[in-house]
Amino acid sequence: MRYIPTTDADRRAMLATIGIETLDALFSDIPSEVRAAFRPLGLGSLSEMEMVAEVEALAHRNAGATRCSFLGGGIYDHYVPSVVGHLTSRSEFVTAYTPYQPEISQGTLTAMFEFQTMISELLGMEIANASLYDGATAVAEAALMTERIRGRGRIAVARTLFAHVRRVLDTYTWGSGIELVEIPYTDAGSIDRDAIPEDVSAVIVQTPNAFGLIEDLEGLKERIGDALLVVSTYPLALGLLKPPGAFGADIVVGEGQSLGLPVSYGGPLLGLFATRREFVRQLPGRIAGRTVDADGAVGYVMAAQTREQHIRRWRATSNICTNSALCALTATVYLAAVGGEGLRAIARSNLEKAHRLADRLTASGQFELVFDGPFFNEFVLRAHEDPKSLMQRVESEGFLIGGGEELSELGIDGALRIAVTEKRTDAEIDRFVEVLGGAA
């Protein structure tokens, strides 16, 4: 406790003031099984030097940093140009908080406005907010937004969402009293359009989906009547794919990690959220706008903040308090650095390397694709070997692959999920094929 400035006496006095005797009693409303999951590190009384050495030793037990990653499932090992870190680590960005006073926050507001503009163009939508926490909460906020607009109490959701996204969505809708109706997938791994229910506020789909397959959005908006179409997407894939907005999507969301953010053991992340102009009053989060001052000079303002701190509580659309400003800035710098042609080239590299690897593995006769549909940079394989033992063997040789339990949640047992990004070299792929035993 030496790094927390309060003393034991201070803590006893604070507890006595609120009529609580112990810290355990203070947190007694949290279920015991949840509290049991958060155990102290047990470092004891150490000096600062000893503490640093101990924590570094613990950190070195994380094997992921020294493994070659073929993991996917929503977080991808993309290359981050050095200019991104150089600009986003500048003190004016790192130390800035939130633009409560626009007149002295012009740099922050400018970055937010540029981010919104780029995301609107990338997703093919009319307006975007200044970001949310991550892609999963963006999906959940989209569900709440559609219910505010249509108010039917039911939302149809494709089973092909990532399992972790679905769990977040379940939590949000459970707390809001919204019924989720699951849309099954066909033998081809895409949503079964014939199973889409009627009388729902929205239909939520993901593309590329949890199996890496590119969903065909053509005609889907017309198929669902006046229900709103929500599409969760992989933004880097839009370097090649037509954006969801071109298919009539009403809300487009996504995880922005692929736009310049490192894997970092799963965070921090970046939620993308864009919609049609007619729904701007229902948009969660905040929006930066560009205007002119009394002298005609261009200036930036906080155009909308639909959270309860800033407007009448009963009119608030979300309790989202802020935006992931530094992560949004990172995505902005990344998109500006690579440009449209660069983004297209990166996406093409992802697609081509993934397809070459899939072809080599299936040609060996030891693996087969679970689905035959078009995919971007991620695919699901079934091996002629126990997947768990295969994953362990691959890891022991310095590679990471996914699948297993998460795919089982989606109804696919005994399968592997492999993702390939532009970072994977030919030498790494050759060695990976050799380790898998899939050399033709």
C-alpha positions as a printed NumPy array, in Angstrom:
array([[  0.   ,   0.   ,   0.   ],
       [  3.04 ,   2.298,   0.078],
       [  2.116,   3.768,  -3.328],
       [ -1.334,   4.913,  -2.168],
       [ -0.967,   8.188,  -0.23 ],
       [ -3.66 ,   7.437,   2.36 ],
       [ -2.462,   5.85 ,   5.593],
       [ -4.192,   3.113,   7.576],
       [ -5.471,   5.773,   9.951],
       [ -6.826,   7.819,   7.044],
       [ -8.73 ,   4.815,   5.733],
       [-10.15 ,   3.951,   9.142],
       [-11.359,   7.546,   9.521],
       [-13.031,   7.553,   6.099],
       [-14.769,   4.24 ,   6.799],
       [-15.949,   5.485,  10.207],
       [-17.403,   8.597,   8.577],
       [-19.666,   6.511,   6.328],
       [-20.461,   4.004,   9.084],
       [-18.526,   1.045,   7.655],
       [-15.958,  -0.909,   9.654],
       [-13.961,  -2.689,   6.909],
       [-13.168,  -2.44 ,   3.216],
       [-14.783,  -5.849,   2.679],
       [-18.024,  -4.483,   4.1  ],
       [-17.769,  -1.484,   1.77 ],
       [-17.765,  -3.8  ,  -1.254],
       [-20.22 ,  -6.358,   0.124],
       [-22.838,  -5.554,  -2.548],
       [-20.507,  -7.034,  -5.174],
       [-21.17 , -10.801,  -5.448],
       [-18.575, -12.844,  -3.595],
       [-17.702, -14.892,  -6.694],
       [-16.839, -11.674,  -8.537],
       [-14.735, -10.343,  -5.671],
       [-12.922, -13.675,  -5.438],
       [-11.752, -13.296,  -9.038],
       [ -9.788, -10.136,  -8.155],
       [ -7.109, -11.313,  -5.775],
       [ -4.174,  -9.187,  -4.577],
       [ -0.869,  -9.85 ,  -6.3  ],
       [  0.611, -10.769,  -2.942],
       [  3.747,  -8.711,  -3.478],
       [  4.079,  -7.861,   0.18 ],
       [  6.158,  -4.96 ,   1.476],
       [  8.743,  -4.202,  -1.206],
       [ 10.875,  -1.212,  -2.071],
       [ 10.206,   0.55 ,  -5.356],
       [ 13.228,  -1.113,  -6.977],
       [ 12.166,  -4.553,  -5.78 ],
       [  8.586,  -3.917,  -6.871],
       [  9.658,  -2.966, -10.409],
       [ 11.825,  -6.069, -10.72 ],
       [  9.004,  -8.327,  -9.504],
       [  6.393,  -6.848, -11.831],
       [  8.765,  -7.013, -14.819],
       [  9.36 , -10.695, -14.07 ],
       [  5.608, -11.267, -14.044],
       [  5.236,  -9.369, -17.319],
       [  7.853, -11.545, -19.009],
       [  5.634, -14.567, -18.357],
       [  3.225, -13.173, -20.977],
       [  4.185, -15.273, -23.977],
       [  2.196, -13.328, -26.575],
       [  4.814, -10.632, -27.05 ],
       [  7.359, -13.181, -28.264],
       [  4.994, -15.24 , -30.434],
       [  4.098, -14.781, -34.081],
       [  0.38 , -14.034, -34.047],
       [ -2.207, -15.546, -36.358],
       [ -4.912, -14.579, -33.864],
       [ -8.014, -12.715, -34.948],
       [-11.533, -12.632, -33.573],
       [-11.753,  -8.838, -33.471],
       [ -8.188,  -7.805, -32.558],
       [ -5.564,  -7.969, -35.315],
       [ -1.785,  -7.634, -35.434],
       [ -1.398,  -4.875, -38.021],
       [  1.672,  -2.752, -38.665],
       [  1.599,   0.738, -37.135],
       [  3.689,   3.322, -39.053],
       [  6.223,   5.112, -36.831],
       [  4.713,   8.528, -37.613],
       [  1.573,   7.498, -35.714],
       [  3.334,   7.063, -32.39 ],
       [  5.531,  10.091, -33.029],
       [  2.558,  12.437, -33.393],
       [  0.201,  10.937, -30.834],
       [  2.873,  10.971, -28.114],
       [  3.284,  14.735, -28.351],
       [  2.529,  16.365, -24.999],
       [ -0.329,  18.53 , -26.262],
       [ -2.27 ,  15.406, -27.202],
       [ -1.31 ,  13.159, -24.31 ],
       [ -2.108,  15.684, -21.596],
       [ -5.291,  17.152, -23.081],
       [ -8.515,  15.923, -21.446],
       [-11.947,  16.855, -22.693],
       [-12.927,  20.068, -24.546],
       [-15.298,  21.59 , -22.007],
       [-14.028,  25.047, -23.006],
       [-14.01 ,  25.049, -26.82 ],
       [-12.255,  28.4  , -27.108],
       [ -9.072,  26.895, -25.617],
       [ -9.536,  23.369, -27.018],
       [ -9.254,  24.097, -30.725],
       [ -6.588,  21.46 , -31.378],
       [ -8.562,  18.683, -29.684],
       [-11.797,  19.706, -31.416],
       [-10.05 ,  19.917, -34.793],
       [ -8.724,  16.369, -34.387],
       [-12.193,  15.131, -33.418],
       [-13.764,  16.84 , -36.436],
       [-11.191,  15.336, -38.807],
       [-11.747,  11.897, -37.256],
       [-15.512,  12.184, -37.749],
       [-15.033,  13.225, -41.363],
       [-12.711,  10.316, -42.167],
       [-14.929,   7.746, -40.446],
       [-18.031,   9.035, -42.234],
       [-16.263,   8.659, -45.583],
       [-14.815,   5.241, -44.731],
       [-18.14 ,   3.795, -43.562],
       [-20.163,   5.499, -46.289],
       [-22.41 ,   7.388, -43.857],
       [-23.536,  10.989, -43.437],
       [-22.403,  11.669, -39.882],
       [-20.163,  10.06 , -37.256],
       [-19.61 ,  10.772, -33.6  ],
       [-16.23 ,  11.433, -32.004],
       [-15.883,   7.722, -31.037],
       [-17.03 ,   5.372, -28.289],
       [-15.106,   3.036, -26.006],
       [-14.824,  -0.008, -28.28 ],
       [-16.572,  -1.938, -31.032],
       [-18.633,  -4.072, -28.627],
       [-20.166,  -1.136, -26.77 ],
       [-20.765,   0.577, -30.126],
       [-22.948,  -2.379, -31.18 ],
       [-24.809,  -2.217, -27.88 ],
       [-25.327,   1.551, -28.118],
       [-26.599,   1.084, -31.675],
       [-29.181,  -1.397, -30.371],
       [-30.407,   1.092, -27.76 ],
       [-30.528,   3.826, -30.391],
       [-32.699,   1.77 , -32.741],
       [-35.095,   1.022, -29.901],
       [-35.413,   4.755, -29.158],
       [-36.289,   5.332, -32.804],
       [-38.621,   2.382, -33.495],
       [-39.664,   1.329, -29.983],
       [-40.85 ,  -2.201, -30.715],
       [-39.057,  -3.911, -27.838],
       [-37.459,  -6.55 , -30.08 ],
       [-34.209,  -6.573, -32.061],
       [-33.018,  -9.285, -34.448],
       [-29.332, -10.111, -34.18 ],
       [-27.248, -12.4  , -36.384],
       [-25.682, -15.332, -34.58 ],
       [-22.513, -14.606, -36.532],
       [-21.484, -11.69 , -34.294],
       [-18.265, -12.204, -32.348],
       [-19.121, -14.003, -29.118],
       [-17.622, -11.249, -26.929],
       [-19.659,  -8.604, -28.771],
       [-22.816, -10.645, -28.278],
       [-22.17 , -10.912, -24.533],
       [-21.904,  -7.122, -24.229],
       [-25.054,  -6.711, -26.319],
       [-26.888,  -9.207, -24.094],
       [-25.947,  -7.209, -21.   ],
       [-27.101,  -3.872, -22.428],
       [-30.412,  -5.158, -23.769],
       [-31.168,  -7.223, -20.651],
       [-30.822,  -4.098, -18.53 ],
       [-33.064,  -2.173, -20.935],
       [-35.793,  -4.79 , -21.238],
       [-35.205,  -5.382, -24.947],
       [-35.778,  -8.846, -26.384],
       [-33.086, -10.199, -28.72 ],
       [-34.245, -12.575, -31.455],
       [-31.357, -14.57 , -32.922],
       [-31.012, -15.004, -36.682],
       [-29.387, -18.383, -37.444],
       [-26.759, -18.841, -40.117],
       [-26.971, -21.093, -43.145],
       [-24.68 , -23.967, -44.066],
       [-22.641, -21.365, -45.956],
       [-21.934, -19.449, -42.708],
       [-23.98 , -16.344, -43.608],
       [-27.211, -15.108, -42.047],
       [-30.388, -16.936, -43.022],
       [-32.477, -14.18 , -44.567],
       [-35.576, -16.357, -44.517],
       [-35.321, -16.519, -40.715],
       [-35.284, -12.748, -40.124],
       [-38.317, -11.982, -37.922],
       [-40.805,  -9.212, -38.578],
       [-41.911,  -6.439, -36.237],
       [-38.434,  -5.703, -34.868],
       [-36.79 ,  -2.349, -34.274],
       [-33.591,  -3.382, -36.018],
       [-31.532,  -6.119, -37.605],
       [-27.887,  -6.31 , -36.495],
       [-25.327,  -8.057, -38.696],
       [-21.538,  -8.199, -38.83 ],
       [-19.296,  -8.263, -41.881],
       [-16.795,  -9.83 , -42.117],
       [-18.572, -12.01 , -39.586],
       [-17.235, -14.134, -36.727],
       [-16.187, -16.805, -39.245],
       [-14.291, -14.232, -41.316],
       [-16.901, -14.43 , -44.096],
       [-18.021, -11.369, -46.017],
       [-21.793, -11.016, -45.624],
       [-23.699, -10.104, -48.776],
       [-25.55 ,  -6.914, -47.8  ],
       [-27.125,  -6.418, -51.23 ],
       [-30.908,  -6.089, -50.841],
       [-30.868,  -6.728, -47.099],
       [-32.219,  -3.29 , -46.202],
       [-35.153,  -3.785, -48.571],
       [-35.752,  -7.255, -47.127],
       [-36.285,  -6.038, -43.541],
       [-38.929,  -3.403, -44.254],
       [-38.866,  -0.361, -41.98 ],
       [-36.62 ,  -2.003, -39.382],
       [-33.265,  -0.256, -39.059],
       [-30.196,  -2.   , -40.452],
       [-27.17 ,  -1.971, -38.138],
       [-23.876,  -3.216, -39.58 ],
       [-20.774,  -3.929, -37.507],
       [-17.709,  -3.927, -39.728],
       [-13.916,  -4.314, -39.816],
       [-12.774,  -0.846, -40.989],
       [ -9.488,  -1.888, -42.567],
       [-11.375,  -4.315, -44.83 ],
       [-13.185,  -1.309, -46.306],
       [ -9.994,  -0.524, -48.183],
       [-11.374,  -3.132, -50.636],
       [-15.026,  -3.705, -49.741],
       [-17.939,  -1.427, -50.562],
       [-18.93 ,   0.409, -47.339],
       [-22.134,  -0.608, -45.52 ],
       [-23.612,   2.82 , -46.15 ],
       [-23.715,   2.004, -49.866],
       [-26.147,  -0.836, -49.065],
       [-28.565,   1.378, -47.167],
       [-27.339,   0.743, -43.63 ],
       [-28.911,   3.062, -41.067],
       [-26.16 ,   2.695, -38.456],
       [-22.611,   1.453, -39.023],
       [-20.312,   0.607, -36.136],
       [-16.972,  -1.092, -35.793],
       [-13.839,  -1.734, -33.778],
       [-11.196,   0.79 , -34.8  ],
       [ -8.19 ,  -1.115, -33.424],
       [ -7.033,  -2.015, -36.925],
       [ -6.53 ,   1.695, -37.703],
       [ -3.165,   2.23 , -36.042],
       [ -3.746,   0.85 , -32.545],
       [ -1.481,  -1.939, -31.278],
       [ -2.856,  -5.216, -29.957],
       [ -1.668,  -4.416, -26.407],
       [ -3.257,  -7.493, -24.828],
       [ -6.698,  -6.275, -25.868],
       [ -6.845,  -2.534, -25.329],
       [ -7.318,   0.352, -25.257],
       [ -9.745,   0.137, -28.154],
       [-11.837,   2.479, -30.273],
       [-15.546,   2.346, -31.027],
       [-16.646,   3.672, -34.416],
       [-20.231,   4.909, -34.772],
       [-21.867,   6.531, -37.796],
       [-25.452,   7.058, -38.908],
       [-27.808,   9.021, -41.136],
       [-28.274,  12.747, -40.574],
       [-31.967,  12.262, -39.731],
       [-30.995,  10.288, -36.623],
       [-28.429,  12.754, -35.273],
       [-30.584,  13.626, -32.238],
       [-30.446,   9.992, -31.148],
       [-26.701,   9.578, -31.64 ],
       [-24.803,   8.591, -28.461],
       [-21.589,  10.319, -27.483],
       [-20.429,  13.691, -28.734],
       [-20.007,  15.479, -32.046],
       [-17.491,  18.207, -32.885],
       [-18.539,  20.814, -35.431],
       [-16.876,  23.506, -37.537],
       [-18.149,  27.073, -37.569],
       [-16.931,  30.694, -37.818],
       [-16.593,  33.261, -35.079],
       [-17.775,  36.872, -35.039],
       [-14.759,  37.88 , -37.149],
       [-15.351,  35.165, -39.736],
       [-12.436,  32.988, -38.591],
       [-12.911,  29.216, -38.668],
       [-13.396,  27.676, -35.258],
       [-14.413,  24.321, -33.811],
       [-17.083,  23.686, -31.213],
       [-18.733,  20.877, -29.336],
       [-21.831,  20.687, -31.524],
       [-23.68 ,  18.012, -29.551],
       [-23.244,  16.154, -26.277],
       [-26.287,  14.02 , -25.605],
       [-25.233,  12.831, -22.172],
       [-27.004,  13.577, -18.929],
       [-24.309,  15.938, -17.613],
       [-24.982,  18.431, -20.389],
       [-28.699,  18.251, -21.168],
       [-31.908,  17.384, -19.347],
       [-31.393,  13.918, -17.934],
       [-34.6  ,  12.489, -19.375],
       [-33.496,  13.564, -22.858],
       [-30.041,  11.98 , -22.683],
       [-29.447,   9.248, -25.239],
       [-26.59 ,   7.541, -23.418],
       [-24.54 ,   7.641, -20.257],
       [-21.361,   7.397, -22.33 ],
       [-19.296,  10.088, -20.628],
       [-16.543,  10.769, -23.126],
       [-14.898,   9.539, -26.289],
       [-11.664,   7.626, -26.798],
       [ -9.956,  10.825, -27.888],
       [ -6.337,   9.658, -28.028],
       [ -7.308,   6.417, -29.78 ],
       [ -9.453,   8.403, -32.22 ],
       [ -6.509,  10.712, -32.871],
       [ -4.362,   7.636, -33.526],
       [ -6.839,   6.385, -36.138],
       [ -6.929,   9.85 , -37.718],
       [ -3.137,  10.037, -38.009],
       [ -3.018,   6.466, -39.343],
       [ -5.622,   7.127, -42.053],
       [ -3.94 ,  10.388, -43.031],
       [ -0.539,   8.681, -43.168],
       [ -1.51 ,   5.686, -45.319],
       [ -4.091,   7.521, -47.466],
       [ -6.735,   5.935, -49.647],
       [ -4.333,   4.063, -51.923],
       [ -2.277,   2.882, -48.969],
       [ -5.349,   1.566, -47.174],
       [ -6.365,  -0.29 , -50.323],
       [ -2.894,  -1.828, -50.663],
       [ -2.844,  -2.929, -47.008],
       [ -6.287,  -4.51 , -47.312],
       [ -5.267,  -6.298, -50.508],
       [ -2.146,  -7.663, -48.812],
       [ -4.296,  -9.021, -45.961],
       [ -6.704, -10.686, -48.34 ],
       [ -4.078, -12.226, -50.624],
       [ -1.88 , -13.603, -47.83 ],
       [ -4.867, -15.112, -46.029],
       [ -6.125, -16.819, -49.18 ],
       [ -2.68 , -18.17 , -50.071],
       [ -2.321, -19.65 , -46.591],
       [ -5.812, -21.172, -46.691],
       [ -5.062, -22.721, -50.077],
       [ -1.801, -24.265, -48.85 ],
       [ -3.375, -25.74 , -45.732],
       [ -6.376, -27.234, -47.495],
       [ -4.171, -28.596, -50.296],
       [ -2.278, -30.644, -47.727],
       [ -5.326, -32.813, -47.128],
       [ -4.999, -32.339, -43.361],
       [ -7.338, -29.356, -43.105],
       [-10.605, -28.253, -44.647],
       [-12.422, -24.944, -44.657],
       [-15.59 , -25.072, -42.573],
       [-17.274, -22.625, -44.97 ],
       [-16.715, -22.031, -48.676],
       [-17.874, -18.398, -48.782],
       [-15.699, -15.357, -49.57 ],
       [-13.538, -14.176, -46.686],
       [-11.234, -11.234, -46.049],
       [ -8.205, -12.069, -43.876],
       [ -9.66 , -14.596, -41.465],
       [-10.999, -18.124, -41.938],
       [-12.175, -21.14 , -39.941],
       [-10.531, -24.537, -40.434],
       [-11.331, -28.017, -39.25 ],
       [ -8.226, -30.148, -38.65 ],
       [ -7.768, -33.91 , -38.772],
       [ -6.136, -33.576, -35.357],
       [ -7.515, -32.55 , -31.961],
       [ -7.615, -28.718, -32.121],
       [ -6.565, -28.25 , -28.505],
       [ -3.413, -30.34 , -28.819],
       [ -2.671, -28.73 , -32.18 ],
       [ -2.951, -25.231, -30.673],
       [ -0.584, -26.23 , -27.861],
       [  1.926, -27.683, -30.31 ],
       [  1.795, -24.586, -32.482],
       [  2.303, -22.326, -29.475],
       [  5.307, -24.323, -28.34 ],
       [  6.827, -23.574, -31.749],
       [  6.262, -19.826, -31.389],
       [  2.878, -19.248, -33.047],
       [ -0.544, -18.214, -31.738],
       [ -3.865, -19.288, -33.281],
       [ -7.433, -19.04 , -32.025],
       [-10.769, -20.769, -32.126],
       [-11.801, -23.424, -29.657],
       [-14.293, -22.276, -27.036],
       [-15.323, -19.053, -28.769],
       [-16.233, -20.911, -31.951],
       [-18.085, -23.471, -29.836],
       [-20.275, -20.629, -28.548],
       [-21.227, -20.082, -32.187],
       [-22.013, -23.749, -32.786],
       [-18.743, -24.77 , -34.47 ],
       [-16.895, -27.419, -32.472],
       [-13.384, -28.73 , -33.065],
       [-12.307, -25.85 , -35.3  ],
       [ -9.528, -23.27 , -35.545],
       [ -9.693, -19.621, -36.58 ],
       [ -6.677, -18.176, -38.355],
       [ -6.121, -14.53 , -39.258],
       [ -3.372, -13.189, -41.532],
       [ -2.325,  -9.545, -41.702],
       [  0.157,  -7.606, -43.786],
       [  2.748,  -8.126, -41.011],
       [  3.068, -11.847, -41.634],
       [  6.101, -12.44 , -43.84 ],
       [  6.502, -15.237, -46.374],
       [  9.116, -16.819, -44.11 ],
       [  6.736, -16.759, -41.131],
       [  3.939, -18.266, -43.205],
       [  6.238, -20.998, -44.578],
       [  7.355, -21.914, -41.065],
       [  3.755, -21.814, -39.816],
       [  2.649, -24.231, -42.533],
       [  5.554, -26.52 , -41.672],
       [  4.655, -26.503, -37.955],
       [  1.001, -27.21 , -38.682],
       [  2.082, -30.17 , -40.752],
       [  0.226, -28.735, -43.705],
       [  2.999, -28.557, -46.28 ],
       [  1.591, -29.867, -49.566]])
